[in-house]
Amino acid sequence: MKKKASLSLSINAIVILVLAITMLGLGLAFTKGMFGKLSSKLSVPEPDIPATADDTVVMPSEEMTITKNKEFIFSVNVYNDKFTGPTTGSLECPVGKNGAAEIGKGKANEVLSGPQTIPAGEDKGFKFIVPKTAVSISDTRVCRIIFTDEAANEEGKQIVVSIR
């Protein structure tokens, strides 16, 4: 009789253990799924650092990492101390060492921003969209962001662009 009771107890213990492990696995999968959905919806805005007369072209970082074959959007603030009329921004990169194509105004891989008029003594933000066709080969290059007005006044800044 004692043997039957102890055998029955061990079967119950095994069943409870299997159910507990199954519930733990389901709970972990549910938690991971919910946090995965939450993180894809969560976006951190870029810091809005104003451009000044001392630092006329300002970005959150002077290094950009772009995912290969994926469109990339970034913003730049520009201070007007000499521009007249509409100002246009462009990103220019030389030919990459791995055979990456040249990026620049008038090139096949053109990265421009929409023209804006910046009042004298003020700054404005410019948005750039790097098309996925411009970033198809992994490479790291020193590029230049250039802002030009209709009178050919120019301001620029060098940045490092890494395509991964």
TAVEN-V8060 format. One record per pair of residues at least 4 apart in sequence whose ideal C-beta (glycine too) atoms are under 8 Angstrom apart, sorted by sequence separation. I is the first residue (numbers start at 1). J is the second residue. D is the distance in whole Angstrom. If there is no record, write none. Layout:
BEGIN
i | j | d
I | J | D
I | J | D
END
This chain:
BEGIN
i | j | d
1 | 5 | 7
2 | 6 | 6
3 | 7 | 6
4 | 8 | 6
5 | 9 | 6
6 | 10 | 7
7 | 11 | 7
8 | 12 | 7
9 | 13 | 6
10 | 14 | 6
11 | 15 | 6
12 | 16 | 6
13 | 17 | 6
14 | 18 | 6
15 | 19 | 6
16 | 20 | 6
17 | 21 | 6
18 | 22 | 6
19 | 23 | 6
20 | 24 | 6
21 | 25 | 6
22 | 26 | 6
23 | 27 | 6
24 | 28 | 6
25 | 29 | 6
26 | 30 | 6
27 | 31 | 6
28 | 32 | 6
29 | 33 | 6
30 | 34 | 6
31 | 35 | 6
32 | 36 | 6
33 | 37 | 7
34 | 38 | 6
35 | 39 | 6
36 | 40 | 7
37 | 41 | 7
38 | 42 | 6
51 | 55 | 6
52 | 56 | 7
66 | 70 | 7
83 | 87 | 5
95 | 99 | 8
96 | 100 | 3
103 | 107 | 6
106 | 110 | 7
118 | 122 | 6
130 | 134 | 6
131 | 135 | 8
132 | 136 | 7
148 | 152 | 6
149 | 153 | 5
51 | 56 | 6
67 | 72 | 7
95 | 100 | 7
96 | 101 | 8
102 | 107 | 5
104 | 109 | 8
105 | 110 | 6
118 | 123 | 7
130 | 135 | 6
148 | 153 | 7
51 | 57 | 6
52 | 58 | 8
66 | 72 | 5
95 | 101 | 7
101 | 107 | 8
103 | 109 | 5
104 | 110 | 7
118 | 124 | 5
148 | 154 | 5
51 | 58 | 4
80 | 87 | 7
93 | 100 | 8
95 | 102 | 5
101 | 108 | 7
102 | 109 | 7
103 | 110 | 7
104 | 111 | 8
105 | 112 | 7
147 | 154 | 7
50 | 58 | 7
64 | 72 | 8
94 | 102 | 6
101 | 109 | 5
103 | 111 | 6
116 | 124 | 5
146 | 154 | 6
147 | 155 | 5
49 | 58 | 5
78 | 87 | 7
93 | 102 | 7
146 | 155 | 7
147 | 156 | 7
49 | 59 | 8
64 | 74 | 6
93 | 103 | 4
116 | 126 | 7
146 | 156 | 4
49 | 60 | 6
78 | 89 | 7
92 | 103 | 6
93 | 104 | 7
145 | 156 | 6
91 | 103 | 6
92 | 104 | 4
114 | 126 | 8
144 | 156 | 5
145 | 157 | 5
47 | 60 | 5
76 | 89 | 7
91 | 104 | 8
92 | 105 | 7
113 | 126 | 4
114 | 127 | 8
144 | 157 | 7
46 | 60 | 5
90 | 104 | 7
113 | 127 | 6
144 | 158 | 5
145 | 159 | 6
59 | 74 | 7
90 | 105 | 4
113 | 128 | 5
143 | 158 | 7
144 | 159 | 7
59 | 75 | 8
112 | 128 | 7
142 | 158 | 6
143 | 159 | 6
59 | 76 | 5
111 | 128 | 6
128 | 145 | 8
142 | 159 | 8
143 | 160 | 8
58 | 76 | 7
59 | 77 | 8
111 | 129 | 7
142 | 160 | 6
143 | 161 | 5
57 | 76 | 6
58 | 77 | 5
111 | 130 | 5
141 | 160 | 7
142 | 161 | 8
57 | 77 | 8
58 | 78 | 8
90 | 110 | 8
91 | 111 | 4
111 | 131 | 7
140 | 160 | 7
141 | 161 | 5
57 | 78 | 6
58 | 79 | 8
90 | 111 | 6
91 | 112 | 8
126 | 147 | 7
140 | 161 | 7
56 | 78 | 6
57 | 79 | 8
90 | 112 | 5
109 | 131 | 7
140 | 162 | 5
56 | 79 | 4
89 | 112 | 7
90 | 113 | 7
111 | 134 | 6
139 | 162 | 8
140 | 163 | 7
55 | 79 | 8
88 | 112 | 6
89 | 113 | 4
109 | 133 | 6
139 | 163 | 5
56 | 81 | 6
88 | 113 | 7
109 | 134 | 4
138 | 163 | 5
51 | 77 | 4
53 | 79 | 6
88 | 114 | 8
137 | 163 | 7
138 | 164 | 6
50 | 77 | 6
51 | 78 | 5
52 | 79 | 6
88 | 115 | 5
103 | 130 | 8
46 | 74 | 8
49 | 77 | 6
51 | 79 | 4
53 | 81 | 5
87 | 115 | 6
135 | 163 | 5
46 | 75 | 6
48 | 77 | 7
50 | 79 | 8
86 | 115 | 4
87 | 116 | 6
86 | 116 | 7
87 | 117 | 7
86 | 117 | 5
87 | 118 | 6
103 | 134 | 5
85 | 117 | 7
101 | 134 | 7
83 | 118 | 6
101 | 136 | 8
100 | 136 | 8
101 | 137 | 8
76 | 113 | 8
89 | 126 | 5
91 | 128 | 6
100 | 137 | 4
80 | 118 | 4
99 | 137 | 6
79 | 118 | 8
80 | 119 | 7
81 | 120 | 8
89 | 128 | 7
91 | 130 | 7
98 | 137 | 5
100 | 139 | 4
78 | 118 | 7
80 | 120 | 6
81 | 121 | 7
98 | 138 | 7
103 | 143 | 7
80 | 121 | 7
96 | 137 | 6
98 | 139 | 5
100 | 141 | 7
105 | 146 | 8
80 | 122 | 6
97 | 139 | 7
79 | 122 | 7
80 | 123 | 7
96 | 139 | 4
79 | 123 | 4
80 | 124 | 8
78 | 123 | 6
96 | 141 | 5
77 | 123 | 5
78 | 124 | 6
77 | 124 | 7
78 | 125 | 8
94 | 141 | 6
77 | 125 | 5
78 | 126 | 6
93 | 141 | 5
94 | 142 | 8
76 | 125 | 7
77 | 126 | 8
93 | 142 | 8
94 | 143 | 8
75 | 125 | 5
76 | 126 | 5
93 | 143 | 4
75 | 126 | 7
92 | 143 | 6
93 | 144 | 8
75 | 127 | 5
76 | 128 | 7
91 | 143 | 6
92 | 144 | 5
74 | 127 | 8
75 | 128 | 7
91 | 144 | 8
92 | 145 | 8
73 | 127 | 6
74 | 128 | 5
91 | 145 | 6
92 | 146 | 6
73 | 128 | 7
90 | 145 | 7
91 | 146 | 8
73 | 129 | 5
74 | 130 | 8
89 | 145 | 6
90 | 146 | 5
72 | 129 | 7
73 | 130 | 8
89 | 146 | 7
90 | 147 | 8
71 | 129 | 6
72 | 130 | 4
89 | 147 | 5
90 | 148 | 7
71 | 130 | 7
88 | 147 | 7
71 | 131 | 6
87 | 147 | 5
88 | 148 | 6
71 | 132 | 5
87 | 148 | 7
88 | 149 | 8
70 | 132 | 6
87 | 149 | 5
69 | 132 | 5
72 | 135 | 7
86 | 149 | 7
100 | 163 | 7
66 | 130 | 6
83 | 147 | 7
85 | 149 | 5
86 | 150 | 6
58 | 123 | 8
70 | 135 | 7
84 | 149 | 6
85 | 150 | 4
69 | 135 | 7
83 | 149 | 4
84 | 150 | 7
85 | 151 | 7
68 | 135 | 6
69 | 136 | 6
84 | 151 | 5
53 | 121 | 8
67 | 135 | 8
68 | 136 | 7
83 | 151 | 8
93 | 161 | 6
66 | 135 | 5
68 | 137 | 7
76 | 145 | 6
78 | 147 | 5
84 | 153 | 7
68 | 138 | 6
83 | 153 | 6
52 | 123 | 7
82 | 153 | 5
51 | 123 | 4
83 | 155 | 8
50 | 123 | 5
82 | 155 | 8
48 | 125 | 7
78 | 155 | 7
76 | 157 | 8
59 | 145 | 8
57 | 145 | 6
57 | 147 | 7
62 | 157 | 7
64 | 159 | 6
66 | 161 | 7
68 | 163 | 5
62 | 158 | 8
63 | 159 | 7
64 | 160 | 7
66 | 162 | 7
67 | 163 | 8
68 | 164 | 6
62 | 159 | 5
63 | 160 | 5
64 | 161 | 5
65 | 162 | 5
66 | 163 | 5
67 | 164 | 6
57 | 155 | 6
59 | 157 | 7
62 | 160 | 7
63 | 161 | 8
64 | 162 | 7
65 | 163 | 8
66 | 164 | 7
56 | 155 | 5
57 | 156 | 7
63 | 162 | 7
65 | 164 | 6
57 | 157 | 4
59 | 159 | 7
END
